[in-house]
Amino acid sequence: MDFVTRFCLPGDGVPHLPADAAEALQWLADGNARFAAEQAGPLAAAGTPKQAPYGVVLGCSDARAPLELVFDAGPNELFVVRVAGNVLGDEALGSIEYALANFGPSLKLLTVLGHTGCGAVAAAVQAYLSPKHAASIATSRSVRAVVNHILLAVRSAALSLEQTWGAKVADDPGYPKALAEAAVYLNAALTAYQLAQELRPEDAGVKVVQGVFDLAEGTVGTLGGGHLWPAPAGPQELVDLGLTLAAVPRVTRHLQKR
């Protein structure tokens, strides 16, 4: 079954989901059986291949953004690290550092990929705008850790919107949506910048890029229209990106008083 058929809801608009855990387990077993049947011939002939991905991708855990499918990549092509909000915690950083240290001959690219409608970014926006109403975040150490990583991007987006539209932009009814839209892009850019600075992968010929996957369109891109952009080279590029984001239609469409 192709990706579009699997991704879209059936004609009646009702998700077809397992009735219970037992059926979900059966779905996993059946899916693996289909996969194993397709791979049986090639694997039997070639044996277990050596791991040799050409790219590392740090993306979000969102079930709507399956990274290998997004890039139409096959097995052993991408070393994928997925975590809510595509944040750079110690485990994610360690996984990427491992890939850089062990897959040098094949590795050429390190990509940070955010996505539209990111729930982790939305949670960070909620925590930023209304800390008192983010009780579920405050009481969960693990969720708070994810949100804390994203708050810098949210704060940067807020400053950019204020500088572009004035302090009263925060009173606009569409401000939370505009803030979240801009923060998704800034979060990916900030993470790419941190990776480039901390691990220095480009010293070994591995280029660091960043972008955002559009859940509605299925495309990966940047606000400049390109597919993927290089990681920001310095803090000023991050500031400039924030100001650019504050003025683009994708963000300003949410504002009524611009």
Secondary structure, DSSP 8 states (H G I E B T S, - for coil): --HHHHHS--TTS-----SSHHHHHHHHHHHHHHHHHHHHHHHHHH-S-----SEEEEE---TT--HHHHTT--TTTEEEEE-GGG---HHHHHHHHHHHHH-TTT--EEEEEEETT-HHHHHHHHHHH-GGG-HHHHT-HHHHHHHHHHHHHHHHHHHHHHHHH-GGGGGSTTHHHHHHHHHHHHHHHHHHHHHHHHH-GGGGT-EEEEEEE-TTT--EE-TTS-S-EE--SSHHHHHHHHHHHHHSHHHHTT-S--
